[in-house]
Amino acid sequence: MTAKVLGVGLLALIMMIPLAQSNGLVRERELMRAAAAERVADGWGGPQTIGGFALAVPTRGEERDHDGRLVATREGTAIVLADEQVTVADLAVDQRRFGMYAVPVYTGDVTIRGRLLPSDVRRFAAASTTRWDPSRAEVRVLLADTRGLQGVTSFTVDGRTATLASSTARMGPYTVLAAPLPIDPARDTPVDVALTLRIAGTEAFSVLPLARSTSVRIRSPWPAPSFVGALLPGTRHVSAQGFDASWQVFDLNRAYGQQWDAADDDVAQRLDASAFGVKLYQPGSVYQKNDRAGKYGLLFIALTFVAFFLFEVLKGLRLHPVQYLLVGAAMASFYVLLLALSEQIGFGPAYAIAASTVVLIVAGYAMAVLRARRAGAVLGGVLGLVYAILYGLIGAEQYALLIGSVVLVALVALLMYLTRRIDWYAYGVPPLTTPDTP
């Protein structure tokens, strides 16, 4: 009996090989879906990050020897951020397909209003060791992927129309759109800048907090947003009709200041880390659900083997290890069939078809090898219940661990109850049980 139990346990462990292959197949198909998203982004525009407004002021530094003679000059660019910035993005979401893969994309109008302070330029220039030239300053807008820029609807400086053009300069990983903005050092009033862009992107939209006070509002009819990045929204409303989220960020919340040298690579890295926004999350995608189902594969195969073993003990039958392996192979094939069907018809219908197929196969096989229709029907019913419980675990994202642990303890308790009177040394049926009792 001990050898038999150990043998059944070993067969269950052997089934980890096809289960691992099935899990690897899920990851492979998920990578193919990610590649499809990249192909869509190549023609539509990738995940977008936008930031504005930053004032770029040319600087000139001089190096002199001990006699005061000029040895070399060094030209650079000083970056001064806006005092206030308000960004409002209204995103309309659609889906683009590449092969059989659907990828969420969006188009939207993004309005940015900012206020630049000439007093900041005077203050930072006075504290610098280099000579600033604000007469050749320019205002910059940062964009992650210019392929998604569908147009500049309007751009004004102090209420007057201006022209925004592509620049060869870069700030960290971001492309720069720039316009000349000479600053009069003697000016006391702020410079008001407003910009409206129409952009397109894939799966995610983020904003950079390039001001002392940055207010951001993002709205979309997408019902399942995932808020990502350095900061979560201060207020948000999410419903089946979409979401509306707002952020309020101050310079104290960032890892960089209001002014730096454009050649500072360390600031460029911290700039990228400060982005925040939303990702068009697809809750319970077919690959996430397939992955969750695969995590319970070994447990369910082991429980099925235990059920066959109990019938073998209670009815005095002898099952060959090959028969156990065939049952395990049928159950392992469930995960491959589920993955293949779910990509085509959705997870719910695919699960129903795959589970029904495996239940019928195992129940029919049990009727044949156990030579008892009732035993096969009972095993089929138990297996159907197991798959129903698994489907509930897959759908319960936040409570899957709790439900799974309760079900597992209940199953162990049930097995202990059913086998409480079995004399394992005698390898027989307890006196108070009948041959028809499972």
Secondary structure as UniProt FT lines:
FT   HELIX           2..14
FT   HELIX           16..44
FT   STRAND          48..64
FT   TURN            66..67
FT   STRAND          70..98
FT   TURN            99..100
FT   STRAND          101..116
FT   HELIX           118..126
FT   STRAND          131..132
FT   HELIX           134..136
FT   STRAND          138..143
FT   HELIX           146..148
FT   STRAND          149..157
FT   TURN            158..159
FT   STRAND          160..161
FT   STRAND          165..171
FT   TURN            172..173
FT   STRAND          174..180
FT   TURN            185..186
FT   STRAND          191..202
FT   STRAND          204..207
FT   STRAND          211..220
FT   STRAND          225..229
FT   STRAND          235..239
FT   TURN            240..241
FT   STRAND          242..250
FT   HELIX           251..253
FT   STRAND          259..261
FT   TURN            262..263
FT   HELIX           265..273
FT   STRAND          276..280
FT   TURN            283..284
FT   HELIX           286..295
FT   HELIX           297..314
FT   TURN            315..316
FT   HELIX           321..345
FT   HELIX           347..370
FT   HELIX           373..395
FT   TURN            397..399
FT   HELIX           400..418
FT   TURN            419..421
FT   TURN            424..427
FT   TURN            431..432
FT   TURN            435..436
//
